[in-house]
Amino acid sequence: MDQVLLDDLGHVVGAEPPVPHAVGVDDHDRTLVVLLVAPHPRGAHVPEPAPFDLVAQPLEHLFRPLAGAVVPSRGGADEDVQVVLGALLHGGPIVARGTAEAARGPRRLAPVSLVDLHMHTVASDGDLEPEELVARCAAQGLGTIAVTDHNSVRNVERARAACEERGMALVPACEISTRWHDREHHLLAYFVPLDDPVFGERVERVRRADLERSRRWVDNAAREGFALRWEQVEAAVGADRVPPFAVLGRLLVETAGDDPRMAPYRSSRGRLFGDWFAAGRPLSTERPDQPELPEAIDWVLQAGGVPVLAHPGATLGELDPEDAFASLGAQGLRGVEAWTTWHKPEQSERFAALAGAAGLAVTAGADFHGPTVKPFVANPGQVTHNGPEVVEGLRRAREAGRGGTARAGKL
């Protein structure tokens, strides 16, 4: 990200027309700062001057990305200054800290290398080829990324090459689908070797089980008299690819024509899975074969990687997170993805605190897919607390793990 020079009104020098914002780093905690400055008429109510500490998070604030505080101007200006902080730069969320003085006087702000350790390509349920995804990451100012396709590392090498061309760093990774306490949980596997045949075969086995479930769904649809066939699914998503359910559901409705059973879903498919694919429903099928979460943790450790629990707020359900982190940490878990678009800010804060107390690394990832899956995540990097310390924490967890002994296993 380029350095930015502000004039005495906080405008970006050289911008045409003047752009009332600046981007940089708070030297104290290395958080990204965005300042937007607009005149505030004299005589309007202005609260007492006070520092502010504001987080513009995704989900709740995604479609209302502006948040702000009004503070008095300093230095005898003719106008009060309204300092508004928000996630406008590339549409991403921003952690913003400072006081009114931050908007006054020429100052140079240093660039920061931002991190996003959770995103997907067409190797699983993402919309972009790896080169396209890396280009999008570069446009968001990301310096280090991890491509974490579901049960697949097949696009990691292409992503690494694209990162090298742009001077970016890539952490080799994937996201493993697992079971624990009769719920599905996702395990992020970082720093895994791409040439490890044992690890590769293990995650491929999970991917194929997921693919076979999708084929069973389509077979069940044909049995129920629907027109959808697997060849149509492959034509839409490509051969040997697990179709995103959003695509499979759309095809089921589209190919049904005027079948009245699909009429309720032509305007919205929100209830389609629960009505037709969930357990006990007409198109339901057995779960795909998935490893238990502790077993998958072992897989990652044996491969020399760092296992991190993905978006616990979306998967733990009624499980107590403190107990879960302690139990899984004793079984080799090395980190928790606390900062993610799956969590509200207060959830992220709690998970980060509990993970830290359990001695686990805390990571950040937007879980970007593209418009098909999670369309409310507009871009990679749409996450807070994603400075270089995230990768540093992962590296420390990796080094600490090398002092332990992973249990031997077989395919």
C-alpha positions in Angstrom: 0.0 0.0 0.0 1.5 3.4 -1.0 2.3 6.0 1.6 -0.1 8.9 1.9 0.7 12.5 2.6 -2.0 14.6 4.2 -2.4 18.4 3.9 -3.4 20.5 6.9 -7.1 19.6 6.4 -6.4 15.9 6.3 -6.9 15.6 2.6 -4.7 13.4 0.5 -2.1 15.6 -1.2 -2.2 15.4 -5.0 -5.6 13.7 -5.2 -7.9 15.2 -7.9 -10.5 15.9 -6.8 -9.4 16.1 -3.1 -10.0 12.8 -1.3 -10.9 13.3 2.3 -9.2 10.2 3.7 -5.8 8.8 4.5 -4.6 5.3 5.1 -1.7 4.3 7.4 -0.6 2.7 10.5 -1.0 3.5 14.2 2.6 3.1 15.4 1.4 2.0 18.8 -0.5 -1.1 17.8 0.1 -1.4 14.1 -3.6 -1.2 13.2 -4.8 0.2 9.9 -6.1 3.8 10.2 -8.6 5.5 7.9 -9.5 9.1 8.5 -12.3 10.9 6.6 -12.6 14.6 7.3 -15.5 16.9 6.5 -16.4 20.4 7.8 -18.9 20.5 10.6 -20.9 23.8 10.8 -20.3 26.0 13.8 -23.1 26.1 16.3 -24.0 22.4 15.9 -23.8 20.2 19.0 -20.3 18.8 19.5 -19.4 16.6 22.4 -16.4 17.1 24.6 -13.1 16.1 23.0 -12.2 12.5 23.7 -10.1 9.8 22.1 -12.1 7.2 20.1 -11.6 3.6 19.5 -13.9 2.2 16.8 -14.2 -1.0 14.9 -16.2 -1.2 11.7 -16.9 -4.9 11.4 -18.5 -6.9 8.6 -22.0 -8.5 8.9 -23.8 -5.9 11.0 -22.0 -2.9 9.4 -21.4 -4.3 5.9 -24.2 -2.3 4.3 -23.8 0.6 6.7 -20.0 0.9 6.6 -19.8 4.5 8.0 -19.5 5.0 11.7 -18.1 8.2 13.3 -17.5 10.5 16.1 -17.8 14.4 16.1 -15.0 16.1 18.0 -14.0 19.8 18.2 -11.4 21.1 15.9 -8.0 22.2 17.3 -5.7 25.1 16.6 -8.2 27.9 16.1 -9.8 26.6 12.9 -12.8 28.5 11.6 -14.8 25.2 11.4 -15.2 22.3 13.7 -13.9 19.1 12.3 -16.0 16.0 12.0 -13.8 13.0 11.9 -15.6 10.0 10.5 -14.0 6.6 10.5 -15.2 3.7 8.4 -14.6 0.9 6.0 -14.5 2.8 2.7 -11.1 1.9 1.3 -11.8 -1.0 -1.2 -15.0 -1.7 0.8 -13.1 -3.4 3.6 -13.6 -3.1 7.3 -11.1 -1.0 9.2 -9.8 -0.8 12.8 -9.4 2.9 13.4 -7.9 4.7 16.4 -6.9 8.3 17.2 -8.1 11.7 18.2 -9.0 14.9 16.5 -5.3 15.8 16.2 -4.9 12.9 13.8 -6.6 15.0 11.2 -4.5 18.1 11.6 -1.2 19.0 10.0 1.0 17.4 7.4 2.1 13.9 8.4 3.3 10.8 6.6 1.7 7.5 7.4 3.6 4.3 6.9 2.2 1.4 4.9 1.3 -1.9 6.6 1.3 -5.5 5.3 -2.2 -6.8 6.0 -3.1 -10.5 6.3 -6.0 -12.7 5.3 -5.6 -16.4 6.1 -9.0 -17.8 4.9 -10.3 -17.7 1.3 -11.4 -20.0 -1.4 -10.8 -20.7 -5.1 -12.6 -22.8 -7.7 -10.8 -25.8 -6.3 -13.6 -25.9 -3.7 -16.6 -23.5 -3.5 -15.0 -20.2 -4.5 -15.7 -18.3 -7.7 -12.2 -17.2 -8.7 -9.2 -18.9 -10.2 -6.2 -18.6 -8.0 -4.5 -15.9 -10.1 -7.7 -13.9 -10.0 -8.0 -14.3 -6.3 -4.4 -13.1 -5.7 -5.0 -10.1 -7.9 -8.1 -9.2 -5.8 -6.0 -9.6 -2.7 -3.3 -7.3 -4.0 -6.0 -4.7 -4.8 -7.1 -4.9 -1.1 -3.5 -4.2 0.1 -2.9 -7.6 1.4 0.7 -8.7 1.9 0.3 -12.2 3.2 -2.6 -14.6 2.4 -3.6 -18.3 2.7 -5.7 -20.0 0.2 -7.7 -22.5 2.2 -9.9 -24.5 -0.1 -12.1 -27.2 1.4 -10.2 -30.5 1.5 -7.9 -29.5 -1.3 -4.5 -28.0 -1.9 -4.6 -28.3 -5.7 -4.6 -24.6 -6.3 -2.1 -23.6 -3.7 1.0 -23.8 -6.0 -0.7 -21.6 -8.6 -1.6 -19.1 -5.9 2.0 -19.1 -4.6 3.4 -18.4 -8.1 0.9 -15.5 -8.5 1.9 -14.1 -5.1 5.6 -14.3 -6.0 4.9 -12.2 -9.1 3.4 -9.5 -6.9 5.8 -9.6 -4.1 3.3 -11.1 -1.7 3.7 -14.0 0.7 1.5 -17.2 0.8 1.0 -19.6 3.6 0.2 -23.1 2.2 -3.0 -24.3 3.6 -6.4 -25.9 3.3 -9.6 -26.3 5.3 -10.6 -29.8 6.4 -14.2 -30.8 7.1 -14.5 -32.8 10.3 -17.0 -34.1 12.9 -16.9 -33.5 16.7 -19.6 -33.9 19.3 -22.0 -34.8 16.4 -21.5 -31.5 14.7 -19.5 -30.5 11.6 -16.4 -28.4 12.4 -13.8 -27.0 10.0 -10.1 -27.2 10.7 -7.6 -24.8 9.0 -4.3 -26.5 8.2 -1.5 -24.0 7.8 2.1 -24.6 6.6 1.3 -28.0 5.3 3.7 -29.4 2.7 2.2 -29.7 -0.7 4.2 -32.8 -1.6 3.3 -34.9 1.5 1.5 -37.9 -0.1 -0.1 -39.1 3.2 -1.6 -35.7 4.0 -2.7 -35.2 0.4 -4.4 -38.6 0.2 -6.2 -38.0 3.5 -7.7 -34.6 2.5 -8.5 -35.9 -0.9 -10.5 -38.8 0.7 -12.6 -36.2 2.5 -13.1 -34.2 -0.7 -14.3 -37.2 -2.6 -16.8 -38.2 0.1 -18.2 -34.7 -0.2 -18.4 -35.0 -3.9 -20.2 -38.4 -3.6 -22.8 -36.9 -1.3 -23.6 -34.2 -3.9 -24.0 -37.0 -6.5 -26.3 -38.9 -4.2 -28.4 -35.7 -3.8 -28.8 -35.4 -7.6 -29.6 -39.1 -7.9 -32.3 -38.7 -5.2 -33.7 -35.8 -7.1 -34.0 -37.9 -10.3 -35.7 -40.6 -8.2 -38.2 -38.1 -7.0 -39.0 -37.2 -10.6 -37.0 -34.0 -11.0 -35.2 -33.2 -14.2 -31.8 -32.4 -12.7 -29.0 -34.7 -13.8 -25.3 -34.8 -12.8 -24.1 -33.9 -16.2 -25.9 -30.5 -15.8 -24.2 -30.0 -12.5 -20.8 -30.7 -14.1 -21.5 -28.4 -17.0 -22.2 -25.6 -14.5 -19.2 -26.1 -12.1 -16.7 -28.3 -13.9 -15.8 -32.0 -13.7 -14.6 -33.5 -10.5 -15.6 -30.5 -8.4 -17.8 -30.4 -5.3 -20.7 -28.1 -6.4 -21.5 -25.3 -4.0 -25.0 -26.0 -2.6 -26.1 -22.6 -3.9 -25.4 -23.8 -7.5 -27.0 -27.2 -7.0 -30.1 -25.7 -5.5 -30.4 -23.1 -8.3 -30.1 -25.9 -10.9 -32.7 -28.0 -9.2 -35.2 -25.1 -9.2 -34.4 -24.1 -12.8 -34.6 -27.5 -14.3 -37.9 -28.2 -12.5 -39.7 -26.0 -15.0 -43.3 -25.5 -13.9 -43.2 -28.4 -11.3 -45.3 -27.0 -8.5 -43.1 -28.6 -5.8 -40.4 -26.0 -6.6 -42.8 -23.0 -6.9 -42.1 -21.8 -3.4 -38.4 -21.5 -4.1 -38.4 -19.5 -7.4 -38.2 -16.2 -5.6 -36.0 -17.3 -2.7 -34.2 -20.6 -2.1 -33.5 -19.9 1.6 -35.7 -22.8 2.8 -34.8 -25.2 0.0 -32.1 -27.2 1.9 -34.2 -27.5 5.1 -37.3 -28.5 3.2 -35.7 -31.0 0.7 -32.1 -32.0 1.7 -32.0 -32.0 5.5 -32.2 -35.3 7.4 -35.6 -37.0 6.9 -36.5 -34.9 3.9 -37.2 -36.3 0.4 -33.7 -35.8 -1.1 -31.7 -36.4 2.1 -28.7 -38.8 2.1 -26.2 -40.1 4.6 -23.4 -37.7 5.8 -20.1 -37.8 4.0 -17.3 -39.7 5.7 -15.4 -37.1 7.7 -12.6 -37.5 10.3 -13.2 -36.7 13.9 -11.7 -33.3 14.7 -8.9 -34.6 16.9 -8.0 -37.1 14.2 -7.7 -34.3 11.6 -5.6 -32.2 14.1 -3.2 -35.2 14.2 -3.1 -35.3 10.4 -1.9 -31.7 10.3 0.6 -32.1 13.1 2.1 -35.2 11.4 2.5 -33.2 8.2 4.4 -30.5 10.1 1.6 -28.0 9.9 -0.4 -25.8 12.3 -4.0 -26.8 13.0 -6.4 -23.9 13.7 -10.1 -24.2 14.5 -12.1 -22.2 11.9 -14.9 -19.8 12.9 -15.9 -21.4 16.2 -18.9 -19.2 16.5 -20.5 -20.9 13.5 -19.8 -24.5 14.6 -19.5 -24.9 18.4 -23.2 -24.5 19.0 -24.0 -25.2 22.6 -20.5 -26.4 23.4 -18.6 -24.2 25.8 -15.8 -22.5 23.9 -13.5 -22.3 27.0 -13.8 -26.1 27.5 -13.6 -26.8 23.8 -10.4 -24.8 23.4 -8.8 -26.5 26.4 -9.8 -30.0 25.3 -8.7 -29.5 21.7 -5.5 -27.7 22.8 -4.6 -30.8 24.9 -5.1 -32.8 21.7 -2.8 -30.6 19.6 -4.8 -27.7 18.4 -2.5 -24.7 17.9 -4.8 -21.8 17.1 -8.3 -20.3 16.8 -9.7 -18.2 14.0 -11.3 -15.4 16.2 -11.5 -12.6 13.7 -13.8 -13.6 10.9 -16.9 -12.5 9.0 -18.8 -15.4 10.8 -18.6 -13.5 14.1 -20.0 -10.4 15.6 -17.4 -8.1 17.2 -18.2 -9.2 20.7 -17.9 -12.8 19.7 -14.5 -12.2 18.1 -13.3 -10.4 21.3 -14.4 -13.3 23.5 -12.9 -16.0 21.3 -9.6 -14.1 21.0 -9.4 -13.7 24.8 -10.3 -17.4 25.5 -7.8 -18.6 22.8 -5.1 -16.4 24.3 -5.8 -17.7 27.8 -5.6 -21.3 26.5 -2.2 -20.6 24.9 -3.5 -20.8 21.4 -2.6 -18.5 18.4 -5.3 -16.1 17.3 -5.9 -15.8 13.5 -7.9 -13.6 11.1 -9.6 -14.6 7.9 -12.5 -13.1 5.9 -13.6 -16.5 4.4 -14.0 -14.9 1.0 -15.6 -17.0 -1.7 -17.1 -14.6 -4.2 -20.7 -13.8 -5.1 -22.0 -17.4 -5.1 -21.2 -18.3 -1.5 -21.3 -15.7 1.3 -21.9 -12.8 -1.1 -21.9 -10.4 1.9 -18.2 -10.8 2.0 -17.4 -8.5 -0.9 -13.6 -8.9 -0.9 -10.7 -10.7 0.7 -9.3 -8.8 3.6 -12.7 -7.9 4.9 -11.7 -8.6 8.5 -10.1 -6.7 11.4 -7.1 -7.4 13.6 -5.2 -8.7 10.6 -1.8 -7.3 10.9 1.5 -9.1 10.4 1.4 -10.3 14.1 -1.2 -12.9 13.0 1.4 -14.8 10.9 4.0 -14.2 13.5 1.8 -15.9 16.0 1.3 -18.9 13.7 5.0 -19.2 13.2 5.5 -19.3 16.9 2.9 -22.0 17.2 4.6 -23.9 14.5 8.0 -23.7 16.3 6.4 -24.7 19.6 4.7 -27.7 18.0 8.0 -29.0 16.7 9.1 -29.6 20.2 6.2 -32.1 20.7 5.6 -35.5 19.2 2.7 -36.2 16.9 1.1 -39.6 17.1 1.9 -41.9 14.2 -1.0 -42.6 11.9 -1.9 -44.4 8.7 -4.2 -43.6 5.7 
